[in-house]
């Protein structure tokens, strides 16, 4: 009753407020999680010549040198493991499990090269996924099999998954979407039963020291791409449980050329400008300018923040990260504040509590969600986008990189099963999703006004 009363009180307050957001100020859809100080420090890193191998080792040790407290929403502290860094041979052994790559796509490609699965083998995947991840799977002669997800938890349907398993099923990729963290235990049990390799895609789920991967997964993949939490403008970390597999992946990666340092220097300047443009008072003139040029706002903004341009995906990802990217990644991991993620999660949950119950938020029922993005499902996303933008909130349907996977009936051995019918929840999510500009820094008055705007429109799908 108290919760209902609080929500009612907040909604009443929102109704009485005049929006403090003016036509000269627009909150951007996604703010880059990197400070100007980080970007400037990264530019200064070009004034000296860092030791690449030493930086990689320090990243590995920083990643492994923490012990996570199993808490849900409480403060998470950093603890060094007892006896850690005392024996050099133990350090070497543990570090061999951690691989630093250019991107999560690169790590997946390295994995599939190392596994060397027979052509036509099936890769079960969360039905909502990054298009490039699906393309990488296909480029290896493998067949992606979508597993529909729950809209409440974003977890793959475990019963559906079991019905989809065939003698050709070799890999399962579970994606932690939108900042949610899924309990992998039931998936791990199923994978062990059927001898399936379990991949944990944590590209959207990094939350500081809250979660560094599950030991139930054979490999865990974390992304630090341009729009990700704790971004280093690129880079990824893979934690591989089997050391021989990790060594095989490392040997393949060692043969790749490094992305050039000038390429990364230009990248820093690009995102310095985008960081500047994401200031609400500056973002509004940018939108006006793009509209004046006749540009599609969504397409223009999404193309600016895309991690990889279009083209041959394997040709673009088969590189090692540049040294200065590694320097920035080390800095970002060492200065990352877990409490920032808790504040973001708290602000998002507060906002969702203000919405009408009939407005669904995918992933709101997960055990833990750091809310990398705050999605809702609405009946007419373009119309609501336009309405919210007029009021100073730049919502978006996202870019074309996130999609639902269509099953290849011709190549899937399970194609005649009812379970392989279209992933309805995944399709519904992609069709009706709208991402809102709710961040840890959104002022309370604007948070309330955004909720009021959404509640005032008939938007439930």
C-alpha positions in Angstrom: 0.0 0.0 0.0 2.9 2.3 0.9 4.5 1.8 -2.6 1.2 2.5 -4.3 0.8 5.7 -2.2 4.3 6.8 -3.0 3.8 6.3 -6.8 0.5 8.1 -6.6 2.1 11.0 -4.8 4.9 11.2 -7.4 2.5 11.1 -10.3 0.5 13.9 -8.7 3.7 15.9 -8.3 4.6 15.2 -11.9 1.1 16.4 -13.0 1.6 19.7 -11.2 5.0 20.4 -12.6 5.6 22.4 -15.8 8.3 20.8 -17.8 11.6 22.5 -17.0 12.9 21.2 -20.3 12.7 24.0 -22.8 12.8 23.9 -26.6 16.5 24.9 -26.4 17.5 21.9 -24.4 17.1 18.2 -25.4 18.3 15.2 -23.3 20.2 12.9 -25.7 19.2 9.3 -26.1 22.5 7.9 -24.8 25.3 9.7 -23.0 28.8 8.4 -23.4 30.0 6.8 -20.2 33.4 8.5 -20.3 34.6 11.8 -18.9 36.4 14.6 -20.7 39.3 13.9 -18.3 39.5 10.3 -19.6 39.5 11.5 -23.2 42.2 14.1 -22.6 44.3 11.6 -20.7 44.0 9.3 -23.6 45.2 12.0 -26.0 48.2 12.6 -23.7 49.1 8.9 -23.8 50.4 9.5 -27.3 53.3 11.5 -25.8 55.0 8.4 -24.5 55.6 4.8 -25.5 53.8 2.4 -23.2 54.9 -1.3 -22.9 52.0 -3.1 -24.6 52.6 -6.5 -22.9 52.9 -5.0 -19.5 49.6 -3.1 -20.0 47.8 -6.3 -21.0 49.2 -8.1 -18.0 48.0 -5.3 -15.7 44.5 -5.4 -17.2 44.4 -9.2 -16.6 45.6 -8.8 -13.0 43.1 -6.0 -12.3 40.3 -8.1 -13.7 41.3 -11.2 -11.7 42.4 -9.5 -8.6 38.9 -8.7 -7.3 36.6 -10.9 -5.3 32.9 -10.0 -5.8 30.5 -9.8 -2.9 27.3 -11.7 -3.7 24.8 -8.8 -3.1 21.8 -7.7 -5.0 21.5 -3.9 -4.6 23.8 -3.3 -1.6 27.2 -1.6 -1.9 29.7 -3.8 -3.6 33.3 -3.5 -2.4 36.5 -4.5 -4.0 38.4 -7.2 -2.1 41.7 -8.8 -3.1 41.6 -12.5 -3.1 43.5 -14.1 -0.1 47.0 -14.8 -1.2 46.6 -13.1 -4.6 49.7 -11.8 -6.2 51.9 -13.8 -3.9 53.0 -16.6 -6.3 54.2 -15.6 -9.8 53.3 -19.0 -11.3 49.8 -18.7 -10.0 49.5 -15.2 -11.6 50.6 -16.5 -15.0 48.3 -19.5 -14.8 45.2 -17.3 -14.0 46.1 -14.6 -16.5 46.2 -17.1 -19.3 42.4 -17.4 -18.9 41.9 -13.6 -19.7 42.1 -12.5 -23.3 42.0 -8.8 -24.3 40.7 -8.3 -27.8 39.5 -5.6 -30.2 35.8 -6.4 -29.7 33.4 -9.1 -28.6 32.9 -9.9 -32.2 36.7 -10.5 -32.5 36.5 -12.8 -29.4 33.6 -14.8 -30.9 35.4 -15.2 -34.2 38.6 -16.4 -32.3 36.5 -18.9 -30.4 34.8 -20.4 -33.5 38.1 -20.6 -35.3 39.5 -22.5 -32.3 36.5 -24.8 -31.9 36.6 -25.6 -35.6 33.1 -27.1 -35.6 31.8 -29.1 -38.6 30.0 -27.1 -41.2 26.2 -27.1 -40.5 26.6 -27.3 -36.8 24.0 -25.3 -34.9 24.6 -22.3 -32.6 21.7 -21.7 -30.3 21.4 -17.9 -29.6 19.2 -15.5 -27.7 16.6 -14.5 -30.3 17.4 -10.8 -29.8 21.0 -10.3 -30.8 23.5 -8.1 -32.5 23.4 -8.6 -36.3 27.2 -8.9 -36.6 27.3 -11.7 -34.0 24.9 -13.7 -36.3 26.9 -12.8 -39.3 30.1 -14.1 -37.6 28.4 -17.4 -36.8 27.2 -17.8 -40.5 30.7 -16.9 -41.9 32.0 -20.0 -40.1 29.5 -22.2 -41.9 27.3 -22.6 -38.8 23.6 -22.3 -38.4 22.2 -19.8 -35.9 19.1 -21.1 -34.1 17.1 -18.4 -32.3 15.7 -19.1 -28.8 12.9 -16.8 -27.9 13.2 -14.7 -24.7 11.0 -13.7 -21.9 10.1 -10.0 -22.1 10.1 -9.8 -18.3 13.5 -11.2 -17.7 15.1 -11.2 -21.2 16.3 -14.7 -20.5 16.0 -17.4 -23.2 13.0 -19.7 -22.7 14.6 -22.8 -21.1 11.8 -25.2 -22.2 11.9 -24.0 -25.7 15.7 -24.3 -25.6 15.6 -27.9 -24.6 13.1 -28.7 -27.4 15.5 -27.0 -30.0 18.5 -29.1 -29.1 19.5 -31.6 -31.7 22.6 -33.8 -32.5 23.9 -30.8 -34.4 23.7 -28.3 -31.5 27.2 -27.4 -30.4 27.1 -23.9 -28.9 24.7 -21.8 -26.9 25.1 -18.0 -26.7 23.1 -16.4 -23.9 23.0 -12.6 -24.2 22.6 -10.4 -21.1 20.5 -7.7 -22.7 20.1 -4.0 -21.8 22.2 -4.3 -18.6 20.3 -7.3 -17.2 22.2 -10.2 -15.6 20.7 -13.7 -16.1 21.2 -16.6 -13.8 23.1 -19.1 -16.0 22.8 -22.2 -13.7 19.8 -23.9 -15.5 21.4 -23.2 -18.9 24.8 -24.6 -17.7 23.1 -27.8 -16.5 21.4 -28.3 -19.8 24.6 -27.6 -21.7 26.6 -30.1 -19.7 23.9 -32.7 -20.2 24.1 -32.3 -24.0 27.8 -31.4 -24.2 27.1 -27.9 -25.6 29.6 -25.1 -25.2 28.1 -22.2 -23.2 29.0 -18.7 -24.3 28.0 -15.8 -22.0 27.6 -12.5 -23.9 28.0 -9.7 -21.4 28.6 -6.9 -23.9 25.7 -4.9 -22.5 26.0 -6.0 -18.9 29.2 -4.7 -17.5 28.4 -3.1 -14.1 31.7 -2.5 -12.4 32.6 -5.0 -9.7 29.1 -6.3 -9.6 29.7 -9.0 -12.1 32.8 -10.3 -13.8 31.3 -13.4 -15.5 29.8 -16.7 -14.4 32.0 -19.8 -13.7 29.1 -21.8 -15.2 30.0 -20.3 -18.6 32.7 -21.8 -20.7 33.5 -18.3 -21.9 32.3 -14.8 -20.8 32.6 -11.8 -23.1 32.6 -8.2 -22.0 32.6 -5.2 -24.3 34.0 -1.7 -23.8 32.9 -0.3 -27.1 32.0 3.4 -27.7 28.5 3.3 -26.4 29.0 0.7 -23.7 29.3 1.3 -19.9 32.9 2.1 -18.8 33.8 2.6 -22.5 37.4 2.6 -23.7 36.1 3.5 -27.2 36.7 -0.2 -28.0 38.2 -3.3 -26.6 36.8 -6.4 -25.0 37.7 -8.9 -22.3 37.1 -12.7 -22.7 37.3 -15.0 -19.7 37.9 -18.6 -20.9 37.7 -21.4 -18.4 39.7 -23.9 -20.4 43.3 -22.8 -20.5 44.2 -24.8 -23.6 41.4 -23.1 -25.5 42.4 -19.7 -24.3 46.0 -20.4 -25.5 44.7 -21.5 -28.9 42.6 -18.3 -29.2 45.6 -16.2 -28.1 47.9 -17.8 -30.7 45.5 -17.0 -33.5 45.1 -13.4 -32.2 48.8 -12.9 -32.1 48.9 -13.3 -35.8 46.6 -10.4 -36.4 48.0 -6.9 -37.1 47.3 -4.2 -34.5 44.8 -1.4 -35.4 46.9 1.7 -36.0 47.6 4.3 -33.4 46.5 7.2 -35.7 43.2 5.4 -36.2 42.6 5.5 -32.4 43.8 9.1 -32.2 41.1 10.1 -34.7 38.6 8.0 -32.7 39.3 9.9 -29.5 38.8 13.2 -31.3 35.5 11.9 -32.8 34.1 10.9 -29.4 35.4 14.0 -27.7 33.2 15.9 -30.1 30.2 13.5 -29.6 30.7 13.9 -25.8 30.5 17.6 -26.2 27.5 17.4 -28.5 25.7 15.2 -25.9 25.4 18.2 -23.5 21.6 18.9 -23.6 22.1 22.6 -24.4 24.4 21.8 -27.3 22.5 18.6 -28.5 19.5 20.7 -29.4 21.3 22.9 -32.0 22.8 19.7 -33.4 19.4 18.2 -34.0 18.2 21.5 -35.6 21.3 21.5 -37.9 20.8 17.8 -39.0 17.1 18.5 -39.7 18.1 21.6 -41.7 20.4 19.5 -43.8 17.5 17.1 -44.5 19.2 14.2 -42.6 17.3 11.4 -41.0 18.1 12.1 -37.3 18.1 8.5 -36.2 20.3 7.3 -39.1 22.7 10.2 -38.7 23.2 9.8 -34.9 23.3 6.0 -35.1 26.0 6.1 -37.8 28.1 8.4 -35.7 28.2 5.9 -32.7 28.4 2.7 -34.7 31.4 0.6 -33.5 32.0 -1.0 -37.0 31.1 0.3 -40.4 29.3 -1.9 -42.9 31.3 -4.3 -45.0 33.1 -7.6 -44.6 32.7 -8.2 -40.9 35.7 -10.6 -40.6 38.0 -8.2 -42.3 37.0 -5.5 -39.9 37.4 -7.4 -36.6 40.5 -9.4 -37.2 42.9 -7.0 -35.6 44.5 -6.6 -32.2 43.6 -3.5 -30.2 46.0 -0.5 -30.5 48.3 0.1 -27.5 46.7 3.4 -26.6 43.3 1.8 -26.5 44.7 -0.7 -24.0 46.1 2.2 -21.9 42.6 3.8 -21.8 41.0 0.4 -21.0 43.3 0.0 -18.0 42.5 3.5 -16.8 38.8 3.0 -17.2 38.8 -0.3 -15.2 40.9 1.2 -12.4 38.8 4.3 -12.0 35.4 2.6 -12.5 33.0 3.3 -9.7 30.4 0.6 -9.0 28.3 3.0 -7.1 27.7 4.9 -10.4 26.0 1.8 -11.8 23.9 1.6 -8.6 22.8 5.2 -9.0 21.8 4.6 -12.6 19.8 1.5 -11.7 18.1 3.3 -8.8 17.1 6.2 -11.0 15.8 3.9 -13.7 13.7 1.9 -11.2 12.3 5.1 -9.7 11.3 6.2 -13.2 9.7 2.8 -14.0 7.7 3.0 -10.8 6.1 6.2 -12.1 4.8 4.6 -15.3 1.3 3.1 -15.6 1.4 -0.7 -15.0 0.2 -1.4 -18.5 3.4 0.0 -20.0 5.8 -2.9 -20.2 9.6 -2.5 -19.6 11.6 -5.4 -21.0 14.0 -6.8 -18.3 12.3 -5.0 -15.4 11.8 -8.4 -13.5 15.5 -9.5 -13.7 17.3 -10.3 -10.5 19.7 -7.5 -11.2 19.7 -4.9 -13.9 22.1 -2.0 -14.2 19.9 -0.5 -17.0 22.5 0.2 -19.6 19.4 1.4 -21.5 15.8 1.9 -20.3 13.5 0.4 -22.9 9.7 0.4 -22.9 7.2 -1.1 -25.4 4.8 1.3 -27.1 2.2 0.8 -29.9 3.6 3.6 -32.1 7.3 4.2 -31.4 7.9 6.9 -34.2 4.9 9.0 -33.0 6.1 8.9 -29.4 9.6 9.7 -30.5 8.4 12.8 -32.2 6.3 13.8 -29.3 9.0 13.3 -26.7 11.6 15.1 -28.8 9.3 18.2 -29.0 9.3 18.1 -25.2 13.1 17.9 -24.9 13.6 14.1 -24.6 15.4 12.4 -27.5 14.1 8.8 -27.4 15.0 6.3 -30.0 14.1 2.9 -31.5 17.8 2.1 -31.5 20.0 1.2 -34.5 19.8 -1.6 -37.0 22.6 -3.6 -35.2 20.2 -5.1 -32.7 17.7 -7.4 -34.3 15.7 -10.6 -33.9 17.1 -13.7 -35.5 15.2 -15.4 -38.3 15.6 -19.2 -38.3 17.1 -20.8 -41.4 14.5 -23.6 -41.9 16.4 -25.1 -44.8 19.6 -25.6 -42.7 18.2 -26.2 -39.2 17.8 -29.8 -38.3 15.1 -28.8 -35.9 13.2 -26.9 -38.6 10.2 -29.2 -38.6 9.6 -28.7 -34.9 6.9 -26.3 -33.7 9.4 -24.8 -31.3 11.3 -23.3 -34.2 8.4 -21.0 -35.2 9.1 -17.3 -35.3 10.4 -15.9 -32.0 7.3 -13.9 -31.1 8.6 -12.1 -28.1 11.8 -11.1 -29.8 9.9 -9.8 -32.8 7.5 -7.9 -30.6 10.4 -6.3 -28.7 12.2 -5.1 -31.8 9.0 -3.8 -33.4 7.7 -1.9 -30.4 10.7 -1.0 -28.3 11.6 2.6 -27.5 14.7 3.6 -25.6 14.3 6.5 -23.2 17.0 9.1 -22.2 16.9 8.1 -18.5 20.3 8.3 -17.0 21.8 8.6 -13.5 22.2 12.4 -14.1 18.6 13.1 -15.3 17.2 15.6 -12.8 14.3 14.5 -10.7 11.9 17.1 -12.1 12.7 16.1 -15.6 12.4 12.4 -14.6 8.9 13.1 -13.3 7.9 15.1 -16.4 9.1 12.4 -18.8 6.9 9.9 -16.9 4.0 12.3 -17.1 4.4 12.7 -20.8 4.5 8.9 -21.5 1.5 8.3 -19.2 -0.5 11.0 -20.9 -0.3 9.1 -24.2 -2.1 5.9 -25.2 1.1 3.9 -25.8 0.7 0.4 -24.5 1.2 -2.1 -27.4 
